[in-house]
Amino acid sequence: MFLEMTKERNHKLIEVSTDLHQQGVISPNTYVLDLDTVKNNAMLLDEEAKKQDIELLFMTKQFGRNPVVANAIVEAGIQKAVAVDPWEAITLSNANIQIGHVGHIVQIPKKMIPTILNLNPDYITVFSYENAKNISDTAIRLGKIQKVYLRIANDDDYIYNGQEGGFSLKSLKDNVKKIEQLQGIQIAGLTSFPCLLIQNSQPIATSNVKSMQKAKQFLIKRGHHDLEMNMPSATSTASLELLKQLGATQGEPGHALTGTTPIHAIKSLKEKPAMVYVSEVSHVYNNKSYVFGGGFYPRSHMKHALVGSNFQQMKKVSAIENEPSSIDYYGGLDTSEVNVGDTAIFAFRTQMFVTNAQIAIIENLKNSPRLIGIYDTFGNLLTDNVNTSVKK
């Protein structure tokens, strides 16, 4: 999906990744991430967000909750993170990252609420009165008042399969008085997902935004003011102006940090591609070749790979996406004209935290590339082989 754009705008990442694999420094099934480009992307996002007066909370699940990358993003100016689930919140907090938002996609299990509240998140999203009451009860025991977002999910809104939940406008009206009576929480704002989608190379608002706006007006009439409007999905330098027009006060960039939102595959935005996936040709069978898997993603939309033993001689071949129901022991290439042991470079949309891949972090890519660590997709360091210069 992003292969051509990566080759055009960050070919050094492909070259160094190939060298690392051919030297045996990294194994197949490894994402390689260009730390300096991520940091620069974060600076560009922060700069544009400040122009629009929108707060950014960065998402890390796409690149494996990596603590080194997360701290680089903080250094670039985006101070707080959004955690997709409570386990990510704990991982990030252990890396000294402030938690701005948690609970939006994955609610907090009841027995984990004390742990999460003690991380002092700015906001917790709740899907129902019951969730809100559990947060409130725990907050009261801890002597806290927790700010919460109400997730709006109207009956005809756009909700991804496996992410259902939230308040319809009717259930909000039915439940808000009970929520207001909870002493341990404060209604601080609204959120939904996805608020933006990419259509014809442009960000557009989903119906979720109108539902949020209607819910906001309802809450204002009940005396709730200065409400945050958290509008995640497809947050990038190309969408922040639209978010401002829609009334957003917060965006949550994730893929934009690695230059991998859908629009980045089509247009050269300010953010540059910063991540590739490295594999190796395992075998040839029935005129097709197969590479080691483990890190492929069912919604990747990958089309091609670069294959070879050095960057100058790599050739572009068609990739074969696995069926979503399969286990990705291997990935397929629609060619037999390769050599076993060749490096295969992919650049596609991923959610690294649901794979069993590794992630190699590279800095000083342009001048003197250096591997600073290899991690798993939960942010744990796997190697002690840090600060290793890349041989040329």
C-alpha positions as CSV (number, residue, x, y, z in Angstrom):
1,M,0.0,0.0,0.0
2,F,2.8,2.4,0.9
3,L,5.7,0.8,-0.9
4,E,6.0,3.2,-3.8
5,M,5.7,6.2,-1.5
6,T,8.3,4.8,0.8
7,K,10.7,4.1,-2.0
8,E,10.2,7.7,-3.3
9,R,10.3,9.6,0.0
10,N,12.4,7.4,2.3
11,H,14.4,4.9,0.2
12,K,17.2,4.9,2.8
13,L,14.8,3.0,5.2
14,I,14.4,0.2,2.6
15,E,18.1,0.1,1.9
16,V,19.2,-0.1,5.6
17,S,16.5,-2.6,6.4
18,T,17.7,-4.9,3.6
19,D,21.3,-4.6,4.8
20,L,20.3,-5.4,8.4
21,H,18.4,-8.5,7.3
22,Q,21.2,-9.7,5.0
23,Q,23.7,-9.3,7.8
24,G,21.6,-11.3,10.1
25,V,21.1,-8.5,12.5
26,I,17.3,-8.6,12.2
27,S,15.2,-11.7,11.5
28,P,12.3,-12.0,9.1
29,N,9.0,-10.9,10.6
30,T,10.5,-7.6,11.8
31,Y,9.1,-4.1,11.3
32,V,11.9,-1.5,11.0
33,L,11.0,2.0,12.2
34,D,12.8,5.2,11.3
35,L,12.9,7.0,14.7
36,D,14.0,10.4,13.3
37,T,11.2,10.5,10.7
38,V,8.6,9.6,13.3
39,K,9.9,12.4,15.5
40,N,9.8,14.9,12.6
41,N,6.3,13.8,11.7
42,A,5.3,14.4,15.3
43,M,6.8,17.9,15.2
44,L,4.8,18.7,12.0
45,L,1.6,17.4,13.6
46,D,2.2,19.4,16.8
47,E,2.9,22.5,14.8
48,E,-0.3,22.3,12.7
49,A,-2.4,21.3,15.8
50,K,-1.3,24.4,17.6
51,K,-2.3,26.5,14.6
52,Q,-5.8,25.0,14.8
53,D,-5.9,25.1,18.6
54,I,-6.4,21.4,18.9
55,E,-4.8,19.2,21.5
56,L,-3.2,16.0,20.2
57,L,-3.0,12.7,22.1
58,F,-0.7,10.2,20.3
59,M,-1.6,6.6,19.7
60,T,1.1,3.9,19.9
61,K,-0.7,0.6,19.2
62,Q,0.3,0.8,15.5
63,F,4.0,0.6,16.3
64,G,3.8,-1.8,19.2
65,R,3.5,0.5,22.2
66,N,7.2,1.2,21.9
67,P,8.6,3.2,24.8
68,V,11.6,4.7,22.8
69,V,9.3,5.9,20.0
70,A,6.7,7.2,22.5
71,N,9.3,9.3,24.3
72,A,10.6,10.6,21.0
73,I,7.1,11.8,20.2
74,V,6.9,13.6,23.6
75,E,10.2,15.3,22.9
76,A,8.8,16.4,19.6
77,G,5.9,18.2,21.3
78,I,2.9,15.9,21.7
79,Q,2.9,15.5,25.4
80,K,0.3,12.8,26.2
81,A,-0.8,9.5,24.8
82,V,-4.2,7.8,24.2
83,A,-4.2,4.1,25.2
84,V,-6.4,1.8,23.2
85,D,-6.8,-0.5,26.2
86,P,-5.8,-0.6,29.9
87,W,-2.8,-2.8,29.2
88,E,-1.4,-0.2,26.8
89,A,-2.0,2.5,29.4
90,I,0.1,0.5,32.0
91,T,2.9,-0.1,29.5
92,L,3.1,3.6,28.5
93,S,2.9,4.8,32.1
94,N,5.8,2.5,33.0
95,A,7.7,4.4,30.3
96,N,6.9,7.7,32.0
97,I,4.4,8.7,29.4
98,Q,1.4,10.7,30.6
99,I,-2.0,9.2,29.8
100,G,-4.4,11.6,28.3
101,H,-7.2,9.2,27.4
102,V,-8.0,5.6,28.0
103,G,-11.1,3.4,27.7
104,H,-12.3,4.6,24.3
105,I,-12.0,1.4,22.2
106,V,-11.6,-1.0,25.1
107,Q,-13.4,-0.3,28.3
108,I,-11.6,-0.9,31.6
109,P,-12.3,-4.3,33.3
110,K,-13.9,-3.7,36.7
111,K,-11.0,-5.1,38.8
112,M,-8.5,-3.0,36.8
113,I,-10.2,0.3,37.5
114,P,-8.1,1.1,40.6
115,T,-4.9,0.4,38.7
116,I,-5.9,2.7,35.8
117,L,-7.2,5.5,38.1
118,N,-3.8,5.5,39.9
119,L,-2.1,6.3,36.6
120,N,-4.0,9.6,36.7
121,P,-5.4,9.7,33.2
122,D,-6.9,13.0,32.1
123,Y,-10.0,11.3,30.6
124,I,-11.7,7.9,30.7
125,T,-14.4,7.0,28.2
126,V,-17.5,5.2,29.3
127,F,-19.9,3.3,27.2
128,S,-22.8,3.1,29.7
129,Y,-24.2,4.1,33.0
130,E,-22.9,0.9,34.5
131,N,-19.3,1.7,33.3
132,A,-19.6,5.2,34.6
133,K,-20.8,4.0,38.0
134,N,-17.9,1.6,38.3
135,I,-15.5,4.4,37.6
136,S,-17.3,6.7,40.0
137,D,-17.4,4.1,42.9
138,T,-13.7,3.5,42.6
139,A,-12.8,7.1,42.3
140,I,-14.7,7.9,45.5
141,R,-12.8,5.2,47.3
142,L,-9.5,6.7,46.1
143,G,-10.5,10.2,46.9
144,K,-10.6,11.3,43.3
145,I,-13.0,12.9,40.8
146,Q,-12.3,11.4,37.4
147,K,-13.2,13.3,34.2
148,V,-15.0,11.1,31.7
149,Y,-16.0,11.2,28.1
150,L,-19.3,9.7,27.0
151,R,-18.9,7.6,23.8
152,I,-21.6,8.5,21.3
153,A,-22.8,5.7,19.1
154,N,-26.1,6.5,17.6
155,D,-28.2,3.7,16.0
156,D,-27.2,4.8,12.4
157,D,-23.6,5.8,13.1
158,Y,-20.6,4.2,11.5
159,I,-19.2,1.6,14.0
160,Y,-16.6,-1.0,13.1
161,N,-17.4,-4.6,13.8
162,G,-15.9,-5.7,17.1
163,Q,-16.0,-2.1,18.4
164,E,-19.7,-1.7,19.2
165,G,-20.8,0.2,22.3
166,G,-21.7,3.6,23.5
167,F,-24.7,5.9,24.0
168,S,-27.3,6.5,21.4
169,L,-28.9,9.9,21.6
170,K,-32.0,8.2,23.1
171,S,-30.0,6.2,25.7
172,L,-28.0,9.4,26.6
173,K,-31.3,11.2,27.4
174,D,-32.5,8.2,29.4
175,N,-29.3,7.9,31.4
176,V,-27.7,11.3,31.8
177,K,-29.6,12.3,35.0
178,K,-28.3,9.1,36.7
179,I,-24.8,9.8,35.4
180,E,-24.9,13.4,36.7
181,Q,-25.7,12.1,40.2
182,L,-22.5,10.0,40.4
183,Q,-20.2,11.8,42.8
184,G,-16.8,10.4,41.6
185,I,-16.9,11.5,38.0
186,Q,-17.4,14.6,35.9
187,I,-18.8,14.7,32.4
188,A,-15.9,16.4,30.6
189,G,-16.7,15.7,26.9
190,L,-17.8,13.5,24.1
191,T,-16.1,11.1,21.8
192,S,-16.9,8.6,19.0
193,F,-15.1,6.5,16.4
194,P,-14.5,6.8,13.6
195,C,-15.1,10.6,13.2
196,L,-13.3,10.9,9.9
197,L,-12.8,8.5,6.9
198,I,-10.7,9.0,3.8
199,Q,-12.8,9.1,0.6
200,N,-11.5,10.1,-2.8
201,S,-8.1,11.1,-1.2
202,Q,-9.8,13.5,1.1
203,P,-10.8,13.3,4.8
204,I,-14.6,13.5,5.3
205,A,-16.7,13.5,8.4
206,T,-18.8,10.5,9.4
207,S,-22.4,10.7,10.7
208,N,-20.8,10.1,14.2
209,V,-19.8,13.8,14.2
210,K,-23.3,15.0,13.8
211,S,-24.4,12.7,16.6
212,M,-21.7,14.2,18.8
213,Q,-22.8,17.7,18.0
214,K,-26.4,16.9,18.8
215,A,-25.3,15.3,22.1
216,K,-23.2,18.4,22.9
217,Q,-26.2,20.7,22.5
218,F,-28.3,18.4,24.7
219,L,-25.6,18.5,27.4
220,I,-25.2,22.3,27.2
221,K,-28.9,22.7,27.8
222,R,-28.4,20.7,31.0
223,G,-25.7,23.0,32.2
224,H,-22.5,21.2,30.9
225,H,-20.1,23.7,29.4
226,D,-16.5,23.7,28.1
227,L,-17.0,20.2,26.8
228,E,-14.1,18.5,25.0
229,M,-14.9,17.1,21.6
230,N,-12.5,14.2,21.0
231,M,-12.7,13.2,17.4
232,P,-10.2,10.4,16.5
233,S,-9.5,8.5,13.2
234,A,-7.3,9.6,10.3
235,T,-5.8,12.5,12.3
236,S,-3.0,14.0,10.2
237,T,-1.8,17.4,9.0
238,A,-4.3,17.0,6.2
239,S,-7.3,16.7,8.5
240,L,-6.7,19.0,11.4
241,E,-8.3,22.0,9.7
242,L,-11.4,20.0,9.0
243,L,-11.4,18.7,12.6
244,K,-11.4,22.3,13.8
245,Q,-14.3,23.2,11.5
246,L,-16.3,20.3,12.9
247,G,-15.8,21.5,16.5
248,A,-13.1,19.1,17.6
249,T,-10.9,20.1,20.5
250,Q,-8.8,16.9,20.4
251,G,-7.3,14.6,17.7
252,E,-5.5,11.4,18.1
253,P,-2.8,10.7,15.5
254,G,-1.5,7.2,15.2
255,H,-0.8,6.2,11.6
256,A,0.2,9.8,10.7
257,L,3.2,9.4,13.0
258,T,4.5,6.7,10.6
259,G,3.1,8.3,7.5
260,T,0.6,5.4,6.9
261,T,-2.9,6.8,6.9
262,P,-4.8,5.9,3.7
263,I,-4.2,9.4,2.3
264,H,-0.5,9.0,2.7
265,A,-0.5,6.1,0.2
266,I,-1.8,8.6,-2.5
267,K,-0.5,12.0,-1.6
268,S,2.9,13.4,-0.4
269,L,1.7,14.9,2.8
270,K,4.0,16.7,5.3
271,E,4.5,13.4,7.2
272,K,6.8,10.9,5.5
273,P,6.7,7.1,5.6
274,A,8.7,5.8,8.5
275,M,8.1,2.0,8.7
276,V,8.6,-1.1,6.6
277,Y,8.1,-4.8,7.2
278,V,11.0,-7.2,6.5
279,S,10.7,-10.8,5.7
280,E,12.7,-13.5,3.8
281,V,12.0,-15.9,1.0
282,S,11.4,-19.3,2.6
283,H,10.6,-21.5,-0.4
284,V,9.1,-21.6,-3.9
285,Y,6.0,-23.8,-4.6
286,N,3.8,-24.1,-7.7
287,N,5.4,-21.0,-9.3
288,K,4.8,-18.8,-6.3
289,S,7.2,-17.8,-3.5
290,Y,6.5,-17.7,0.2
291,V,8.0,-15.5,2.8
292,F,8.1,-15.9,6.6
293,G,5.0,-14.3,8.2
294,G,3.8,-13.5,11.7
295,G,3.4,-9.7,11.2
296,F,0.9,-9.5,8.3
297,Y,-2.4,-7.8,8.9
298,P,-5.7,-8.7,7.3
299,R,-6.7,-5.1,6.4
300,S,-3.2,-4.2,5.1
301,H,-4.2,-3.6,1.5
302,M,-0.7,-4.5,0.4
303,K,-0.1,-4.9,-3.3
304,H,3.6,-5.4,-3.8
305,A,7.0,-6.2,-2.3
306,L,10.6,-5.5,-3.1
307,V,12.7,-8.6,-3.2
308,G,16.5,-9.2,-3.5
309,S,19.7,-9.4,-1.6
310,N,20.7,-5.7,-2.0
311,F,18.7,-2.5,-2.5
312,Q,20.2,-1.6,-5.9
313,Q,19.1,-5.0,-7.4
314,M,15.7,-5.4,-5.7
315,K,12.7,-6.0,-8.0
316,K,9.1,-5.2,-7.4
317,V,6.7,-8.2,-7.4
318,S,3.1,-8.7,-6.7
319,A,2.1,-9.7,-3.2
320,I,-0.7,-12.2,-2.4
321,E,-2.8,-11.2,0.6
322,N,-3.7,-14.1,2.9
323,E,-7.4,-14.9,3.5
324,P,-8.5,-13.1,6.7
325,S,-9.4,-16.5,8.3
326,S,-5.9,-17.9,7.8
327,I,-2.9,-17.9,10.2
328,D,-0.1,-16.0,8.5
329,Y,2.7,-18.6,8.9
330,Y,3.8,-17.3,5.4
331,G,3.0,-14.5,3.0
332,G,2.8,-15.1,-0.7
333,L,4.5,-13.5,-3.8
334,D,3.2,-14.1,-7.3
335,T,6.5,-15.1,-8.7
336,S,9.0,-17.9,-8.7
337,E,11.9,-15.7,-10.0
338,V,13.5,-15.2,-6.6
339,N,16.1,-16.9,-4.5
340,V,15.6,-18.6,-1.1
341,G,17.1,-16.2,1.5
342,D,16.3,-13.0,-0.4
343,T,15.0,-10.1,1.6
344,A,11.4,-9.1,1.0
345,I,10.4,-5.6,1.9
346,F,6.7,-4.6,2.4
347,A,5.1,-1.3,3.4
348,F,1.5,-1.7,4.4
349,R,-1.1,-0.5,6.9
350,T,-0.8,-2.4,10.1
351,Q,-1.8,-2.7,13.7
352,M,1.4,-4.1,15.1
353,F,0.0,-4.9,18.6
354,V,-2.2,-7.7,17.2
355,T,0.8,-9.4,15.5
356,N,3.7,-11.5,16.9
357,A,6.3,-9.5,14.9
358,Q,9.4,-7.7,16.2
359,I,10.2,-4.1,15.8
360,A,13.7,-2.7,15.2
361,I,14.3,1.0,16.0
362,I,16.8,2.8,13.8
363,E,18.1,6.3,14.4
364,N,20.4,8.6,12.4
365,L,19.2,6.9,9.2
366,K,20.4,9.5,6.8
367,N,24.0,9.9,8.1
368,S,25.2,7.0,10.3
369,P,22.4,4.5,10.8
370,R,22.3,2.9,14.2
371,L,20.1,0.1,15.6
372,I,19.1,1.1,19.1
373,G,17.1,-1.9,20.0
374,I,14.8,-4.7,18.9
375,Y,11.5,-5.0,20.7
376,D,8.4,-7.1,20.8
377,T,5.0,-5.6,19.9
378,F,4.2,-4.9,23.5
379,G,7.2,-2.6,24.0
380,N,9.5,-5.1,25.7
381,L,13.2,-5.0,24.8
382,L,14.3,-8.3,23.2
383,T,18.0,-7.7,22.5
384,D,20.9,-6.2,24.4
385,N,22.4,-5.4,21.0
386,V,21.7,-1.7,21.2
387,N,23.6,1.3,19.7
388,T,24.9,-0.9,16.9
389,S,26.1,0.9,13.8
390,V,24.8,-0.5,10.6
391,K,27.6,-2.0,8.4
392,K,27.8,-0.9,4.8
